[in-house]
Structures are given as C-alpha cells and as structure tokens.
Amino acid sequence: MLIDMDINKTLNNRRMSMALIGLTKEKFNTLLTTFTQILEESQLSKKRKRKIGGGRKGNIKEARQKLFFILFYLKNYPTYDVCAFLFASSKTSTCDWAKEILPLLEKALGRKLALPKRQINSPEEFFALFPFAKEVMLDGVERPLIRSKKKKVQNKHYSGKKKRHTRKNLVMVDSKKRILVLTKSKHGKVHDKKLSDKGMLASRLPDDVTLVVDTGFQGIHKQHANTLIPKKKPRGGFLTDADKAWNTLISSTRIVVEHAIGGIKRYRSVKDIFRNKNGSDDQFMYVCAGLWNFHLQPEG
C-alpha cells in the first residue's frame, strides 16, 4: 500500500518521484513547508468542539502524507476505488481527501507565486506583474470530458477541432515557458479568437510586448499591432517561399507555448477524460498550471 511505503525512499529516487507526483524531492520539501502552514491555519480557523487532533484518525494524518496524496492524485488521476486500494482506505474517504486537500494546495501555490493570473485589466497591470516579459505566446488548450446526456449541453461542449466533447482555456506564456495567464474554463465549442476577445487579452498588452499566435487568431492584430501571426494559405492560392519561411520562423518561436501546455498535461487529471463533477475542472487546470510554474522556479 502506498500509505505504508517509505515516502523518503520514493522521493530519493528522482525518476520515481517525477512519475508519481511530478516533483523532485527538493521541490516537494519546499512546497511542503508552505503547505504545512496553510494546513495549520485551516485547522485553527475551524469551529471545533475538540482540540486539533481529536476525533477519528484517518490514514493520512501528517501534512507530508496529505501533500503526497493530492500530488499523486493529480499526476496519475486514478479512480477513487483505485485510490482506496492504494491508500488502504475507502472510496468515500479518498473522495473527501481530494476535495479537502486540493484547495489547500492551491493556496500553497499562491503563496509560492506560482499560480497564473486569470485576467489582465490593463497594460499597466501587465507591466507591473511581468516587467521582464517582452514576448508572449497565446494559444488554446482543451481537455476531454464525459459526454453529457443532455443534447443542448452536448452541443456546447462539442469541439469541431478535437472532434470530441471538451472544455477549453486560453494560456499566455512567456519565452521561459512560464504560464502568465490562464483564462477561466469555457465550453469546447467556443473559438479561441472569441475567447480572447471576451477576455480582451490582446488589447491589454503593452505596445512593446510582442504577441505570437497561430492562424486561429485571425484579426487579432487589430487589437494589438505588435503581433506575429503566420500567413494563411489563400483559397485556391498558394504560399510563396518567403511566406513559408515566415511561418517556419513563427512556429519555432511559438513552440514554447506547446511545451508549456505539455507541461500542464504531465498531470493526467487535466489530460484524461474528466470524471469529476462539472465545474471543478477549472480548479484542476488552475492548480496543475501552478504546479508547472512551480516546477520551473529555480531551486532554493
């Protein structure tokens, strides 16, 4: 059983640690310090009839075990039945653990300044938050979910691009693969450009920041003049060699955003078909984006 195994032994094996929780031993211990503080604050803030530690004793008692559990759950996304077997508990308990610990992890990542922003309100705010960002990449990311039984909901979630039912976010990434902005999750049917227009992402960038996008954002240069976008093949026409060279240059630049999206999807909870309740998928995506940013932060 995972709960009975030596967590130290797991963390000391870098390959095993990355496979099970997506973090190295050093990163885990750094996050654990903040997570422990958040957990203690949460326990003290509750209205209690007993002292802290009273009542039933669960299988994961220490902050270290709780953090290991939630990271394992996000990284591998097992069913609650599988979690119950691995952690020698019950399906109900593992479900409760996930619901209780995930918000604590989110707060810990917030204190580590790893969570991306949900929106930018002005060019001045962008510059204050990201003064060293001179070039940003914007792209959409979709994650599959279980098809609804309701026809109307099915139509909203169906993504013609992915040919399946999905939920969608936009990510804005800097040249170092750090996720600066992650928009709220929307139905997969919504087009990337429309989602960008609604969040006014391009128009709220400083003029000296270069925006790099793909062909799905046609017309975005009207909102932000300093935009690089590939040439689109005209109907019935062709691209010149110069156009192809331009597209290759942009592709080599915006590959960074693909790497960042791949970094988020190291966590299977945002890659596999989403099985949890509707609406909670946004929190999963937000936390996993924060974990990717935390992974990129320098040691110490």
N, C-alpha and C positions, 0 to 999 in steps of 0.2 A: 504494500500500500504506500502511496506517495507520502501520506502524512506520517508514516512510520520511518521513512527513509531519512538519511542524514542530508539535510539541505546543504550543509557545508560541502559535502562530497560532490553534490551536484554543481554548486557554484564554482568549485575549484576546477571543474572540467569545463573549459570555455565553450567547447563545441556543444556539450550537453546543456549548458546554461542558456546559450543562444537558442537552442532547439526547443527548450521547454518554456522559457519565459521571455526570450527576445532581448535580454540584457546581460551584460557581463557581471561578474562578481562585484567589481568596483562600482559600476553604475547602480546595481541593486542596493549596495550598502549606503551609497549616497542618497538614493531615493528613500531608503528605509528610515533614515534619521528624520526627514521631514514627515513621512507618513506616520511615524510613531507619534510625533507632536500633534498631528491632525487627529489621530485616533484618540489620544488622551483628552484633547479639547472636546471632541464629540461625546465622550463618556461623561465628562464633567458637566456638560451643558444639558444633559437629560434629567428630567424629573425622576428621582429614584426613591424607592422605598427601602432599598438595601444599599450597602456600600458597594463601590466598584469591585467586581469580582464575585459578588453574591449571585445566587441563583444557579441555574443549570450550567454545567461546564461543557462547552462544545468541544469538538475535536480539534479545532484550530483556535487556540487561546491567545497566543502571542502575536504581536504586530508583525513579526517576521513571517509567521505562518500565513497570516491573512494576506500580506502583500504577495507572497509566493503563490497563494491560491488564485488571486484575481489576475495576476500576470499569466499564470498557466492557463486560466480560462480564456483570456483574451487571445493568447498566442495560438492555442490549439482548438478552441471552440468546441469542446466535447458536449454531448447532451448531458442533462442533469443526472440521468441514470448512470452514465459512464463516470461522471464526477463522484457520484455517491459511492460507486465501487472503488474508485481510485483513492478516495479520501476517507474510506471506511465510515460513511455517514448515510444519510437518507436523501432521496430526491428533493424533498421539501427543504431540508437544511441547506443543501448546496444552492438551491434557488434563492433562499433567503440570504445566504452569504454574498452571492453575486450582487443582489440588489442593495445590500447594505455597504459593501466594501467599494464598489465602483465609484460612488460619489466622493468617498474619502480619497481615492487615488486621483480623481480629477482635481480636488483641492490641493493635493500634494504637488501635482504637476504645475498647477497655477502658481504656487509659491516658488517653484523652481524656474518660473518664467519660460516654461516650455509650451504652454498652450497657445495655439494661433488665435488671432483676433477673428471675430465673427463678421465684422464690417468695418469700413473706414469712412469717417464722416467728412473729412476734408483733406486737401493736400497738406495742410499744416500739421494735422494729426498724423498722417503717414510719415512725414519727415521727422516728427518728434519720436515716433515709435521705432522707425527704421532709418536712422540718419545715414547709414553706410550703404543702403540699397540703391544702386544706380541702374540696375536692370532686373526686371521681374518677368516671370513666365506665368501665364494663366491657362488653365485647362479644366475640363470637367472630369469627374470620377464617378462611376456608377457601381453600385453593389446590388446583386440579385436578392430577391425576397420571394417568399411563398406567394403564389398567385391567389388573389382574393376570390371568394365565391361570388362577390357582387360584380355585375357587369360594368357598372359605372366606375368602380374603383379599379377594375382590371384595365379599363381604357386609359385611366390616368397614369397607371404605373407602367404601361407597356412602352418600352423604348424601341423605336424602329431601328436605332443604331445598333443596339445589342441583341435585338430580336428576342427579348425576354422581359419579364417584369422586374423593374429596378427602382431604386431611389438614387438621387443624384445630388452631388455637391460640386461647387467650384473651388479649386485650390489656386492660390497665388504663392509662388515660390521664388526665392532669391537665387543668385548664382551658386550659393553653397548648399543648395537642396533644402534649406530650411523653409518650412511652411509658414508664411506670414499671415495669410488669411484663409479661413475655411468657412464658406457660406453655410447657412442652415440647409438641412436636407429637404429636398423637394421631390415631387413625382418625376419618374424617369422620362415622362413624355415631354417635359419642359426642355426647350432648346438651350444650349449653352449660352448663346448670344442673348437670348431673352432673360436668362437668369442673371447674366452680367449686367444687362440694362436695368433690371429691377434693383440690384444692389448698388448700382452706379459705381462700380469698381474702377472702370477706366477713367471716368471724368474726375475722380477724386485722387488721382495720382499727380504728384508734382510734374511740371513740364520737363524737367531734366532727367526724369526716370524713364528709361526705355521699356516699353511693354512688348513682349514677344508672344504671339498667339499662333494658332493654326487656322486653316481655311474655314473652320466653323464659326469664326467671329467676323465675318464679312461686314464691313461698315463701321467697325469699332474705331477706326482712325478718325472718324468724325467727332468722337468723344475725347480722344487723346491723340493728338497729332504725332507724337513721338512713339509710333507703333510700327513694329516689324511684323508683316504678315506674308505668307507665301503667295506666289502668283497662282491663280486658279486657271485651269485649262478652259479656254472659251468653248462654248458649244459648237461643235463642228470644226474647231480650230486645233491648234497645237501650241505647245510651249517651245520657245526658242532655247538655244543652248545657254544664253545669258539668264533666261528665266529659270532653267533647271539648276544652274549654278547658284542662283539666288535662293531657291528653295532648299538646296542642299545645305547652304550656309545657315539658314534659319533652323532647319531640322537639327543640325549639330549643336545649335545654341539652346533650343527648347527641349533637348533630350533630358535636361536637368529635371524638368517637371515630371517626366515619365519615371525617372529614378526615384523622385520623392513619393509619387503615387505607389510605386513598387515598395517603397519603404513602409508606407502605411499598411499595405496589404501583406506585409510579412505576418501580420496578425490575422489569423483566419476568421476571427469574429467579424471582420469587415470585408472578407473575400468570399467566404462561403455563403450559401443561401441563408438569409437571416431568419432565425426561428423564433426570436423573442417577440414580445408584444409590440404592436405598431406604435411608433413614436419614440421608442427607446433607441432606435437605430442611430439617431443623430448623436446621442451621448457616446455610443460605442465609437463612432467615427471620430468624434472630437477628442476622446481620450487616446485613441490609437495614433492620431496625428500628433498629440502632445508627447506620446512615448517616442515617436520617431524624432521629433525635435530634441527631446531629452537625450536620445542616443547620439545625436550629432554634437551635443555640447562637449567641450574639451574636458578631460579628466581633471579632478581637483577643482 
